Amino acid sequence: MIDRADPQVDEAQRSGTATSAGDAGSGPGEAGGAEARLQAWFALGAEALAVVEQLSTLLRLELGLALADAKRLLIVLLAMIPLVLFAWLGLCVLLAWLAYAASTSVALGLAAFLSLQVGTLLILLWAARRFQRSLGLPATRRQWRALMQALPAARDGQGRGP
């Protein structure tokens, strides 16, 4: 509160000099600069919000893709169960038949059966690995790493203000 009886306060007010920190830099040019800085901070906040929104959208979409791939992976794994059983059965039959009949064409037939089962199993393993890679959310991880690498660079290059 200003004491009107104090001659120094009255003199400072008449001459236009500031007596408190609130009065310092209250000229028309300073108000425009403060408003511009405030607008820059709002713009920076809006950009940060947009980055977070985009990252959350990317995460949501990629989780949807990962869920779809998880379902496909489950189907592939379920399809592998009988093939593993048939491959094991085929191998057992082949070894037993080779022991029983040294060189007949029946063994060649069983070997073809086994190779068909193993070939199918290898194809299913390849598909399972392909679907499994997307379960690690690779695009979200890349975006997060890029964001984390950009933050220190932005702080070092920009200084304290936006």
C-alpha positions in Angstrom: 0.0 0.0 0.0 1.3 3.5 -0.9 1.6 6.0 1.9 0.6 9.4 0.5 2.4 11.2 3.3 5.8 9.9 2.1 7.4 12.6 -0.2 9.8 10.1 -1.8 7.0 7.9 -3.1 5.0 10.9 -4.4 8.1 12.2 -6.2 8.9 8.8 -7.8 5.3 8.5 -9.0 5.3 12.0 -10.5 8.6 11.5 -12.3 7.6 8.1 -13.7 10.3 6.1 -12.0 9.4 2.7 -10.6 9.4 2.0 -6.9 8.6 -1.7 -6.8 9.4 -4.8 -8.8 5.8 -4.8 -10.1 6.2 -1.4 -11.7 9.5 -2.2 -13.4 9.3 -2.6 -17.1 5.7 -1.7 -17.4 6.1 0.3 -20.5 4.2 -0.4 -23.7 7.1 -2.2 -25.4 7.7 -4.5 -22.4 4.1 -5.5 -22.2 4.2 -6.6 -25.8 7.3 -8.6 -25.2 5.8 -10.3 -22.2 2.7 -11.1 -24.1 4.8 -12.6 -27.0 6.8 -14.7 -24.5 3.5 -15.9 -22.9 2.2 -16.8 -26.4 5.4 -18.7 -27.1 5.0 -20.7 -23.9 1.4 -21.4 -24.9 2.5 -22.5 -28.3 5.2 -24.7 -26.7 2.6 -26.3 -24.4 0.3 -26.9 -27.4 3.1 -28.6 -29.3 4.0 -30.7 -26.3 0.3 -31.7 -26.0 0.2 -32.5 -29.7 3.3 -34.7 -29.3 1.8 -36.6 -26.3 -1.5 -36.9 -28.2 0.3 -38.3 -31.3 2.4 -40.7 -29.2 -0.7 -42.0 -27.4 -2.6 -42.4 -30.7 0.4 -44.3 -32.1 0.5 -46.5 -29.0 -3.2 -47.2 -29.2 -3.1 -48.1 -32.8 0.0 -50.2 -32.4 -1.5 -52.0 -29.5 -4.5 -52.8 -31.7 -2.1 -54.2 -34.3 -0.2 -56.2 -31.7 -3.4 -57.6 -30.4 -4.4 -58.7 -33.9 -0.9 -60.3 -34.4 -1.2 -62.0 -31.0 -4.4 -63.6 -32.2 -2.7 -64.7 -35.4 0.3 -66.0 -33.4 -2.0 -68.0 -31.2 -3.6 -69.5 -34.3 -0.2 -70.4 -35.8 0.9 -71.9 -32.5 -2.3 -74.0 -32.3 -1.7 -75.1 -35.9 1.8 -76.1 -35.0 0.7 -78.6 -32.3 -0.6 -81.3 -34.6 2.3 -80.7 -37.0 4.8 -81.2 -34.2 3.0 -84.4 -33.3 2.9 -85.6 -36.9 6.6 -84.8 -37.4 7.5 -86.7 -34.3 5.3 -89.6 -35.3 6.8 -89.5 -38.8 10.3 -89.5 -37.5 9.5 -92.4 -35.1 7.9 -94.4 -37.9 10.8 -93.7 -40.3 13.4 -94.8 -37.8 11.4 -97.9 -36.9 10.8 -98.7 -40.6 14.5 -98.2 -41.5 15.5 -100.6 -38.7 12.9 -103.1 -40.0 13.4 -102.9 -43.7 16.9 -101.7 -44.7 16.2 -100.5 -48.2 12.7 -100.5 -49.5 10.6 -97.8 -51.1 8.3 -97.7 -48.1 11.1 -95.8 -46.2 11.3 -93.3 -49.0 7.5 -92.8 -48.7 7.8 -92.2 -45.0 10.7 -89.8 -45.5 8.6 -87.8 -47.9 5.8 -87.7 -45.3 8.3 -86.6 -42.7 9.9 -83.9 -44.9 6.4 -82.6 -45.7 5.6 -82.2 -42.0 9.0 -80.6 -41.2 8.7 -78.3 -44.1 5.3 -77.1 -43.0 6.5 -76.7 -39.5 9.4 -74.5 -40.7 6.9 -72.3 -42.6 4.8 -72.0 -39.5 7.8 -71.1 -37.3 8.8 -68.4 -39.8 5.2 -67.0 -39.6 5.2 -67.1 -35.8 8.5 -65.1 -35.7 7.2 -62.6 -38.1 4.1 -62.0 -36.0 6.1 -62.0 -32.8 8.2 -59.1 -33.9 5.3 -56.7 -34.0 4.3 -57.6 -30.4 7.3 -55.5 -29.2 5.7 -52.3 -30.5 8.6 -51.3 -32.7 7.2 -48.0 -34.1 6.2 -46.8 -30.6 9.7 -47.6 -29.3 11.4 -45.8 -32.2 9.2 -42.7 -31.7 9.8 -42.7 -27.9 13.6 -43.0 -28.5 13.5 -40.2 -31.0 11.5 -38.0 -28.6 13.9 -38.7 -25.7 16.9 -37.9 -27.9 15.3 -34.7 -29.1 14.5 -33.4 -25.6 18.1 -32.9 -24.4 19.1 -31.4 -27.8 16.1 -29.0 -27.6 17.1 -28.0 -24.1 20.7 -27.4 -25.0 19.9 -25.5 -28.2 16.9 -23.4 -27.0 18.1 -22.2 -23.7 15.5 -21.5 -21.0 12.8 -19.9 -23.1 10.8 -21.3 -26.1 
